[in-house]
Amino acid sequence: MHTDLKLIVEKHLDGFVAYPLGMKGVVVGEGETYEEAVADVTSAIAFHIETFGPEVFRDEETVLEAYVTETGVTI
């Protein structure tokens, strides 16, 4: 079975972090480059599914779009 997942990839001072949307549990990949982070999280996702089964998907619905936005809070 093949499924496409949306990923969030964050750029930090010390490299990149990537994680999928729409999965139960914590699945994170990292790397010095964007490509390394995506490859690492892809491997982690495969391991997560292999370990916990297809139940790791939140719902049977696919995430159609993801948005990044900002908001302000007083601290």
N, C-alpha and C positions, 0 to 999 in steps of 0.2 A: 504494500500500500504506500502511496506517495501523497503527501499533503504539503502545501506551501504555507509558511508561517511568516508573519510580519515580525521584524526585529527592530529593536531600538538599539542604536549604536551611539555611545557617548564618547566624546573626545575629552580626555583629561590631560593635565600637564605631564603625567608619567605613562601615558598610553591610552588605549581604547578599552571600553567595556561594552559588551553586547548582551542583550537578553530578549527572549521572545515574548510576544503578547498572546494571551489566550490559553495559557497552560497553568495547571495547578502545580504548586511547588516552586522552588527557587532554582532556576537554571541560568547560569551566568557564564560568559566566556570573556577572556581578556587577551590582549596582545599589544605588542609595540606598534603595530599598524592596524588600520581598519580591516584589511584582509585577514590578518592573523586573528583578530577578535571574532570575526564572522566564522572563520574555520573552527575556532575553539568552541564557540557556542553551538555550532552545528553538530560537532562531535558530542558535546554535553547533552544536547536535545536527544540525539539518537540513543545515548546511554540511559537517559531518563525514561524514555519510552520503553526501551528494552527491559529496564528494571521494574517499572511500575505499570506497564501496559498502556493501552490506548485510553484508559480512564483519565490520564493526565490532562486531556483536553477539557477545558472548562465546560463547555456546552458543545452541542453538535454544530453550533453556528460558527462560522469563520469571521474573524475580525476583518471588516471590509476596508476600513480606513483608520489611521491613527494620526493624531495631531499633537504638535508640540506648541504650547502657548505659555504665557506668563500671567501671573497674578501677584498682587502685593498683599502682604500681611504685616500687621504691626507686632513687633516683638519687643 
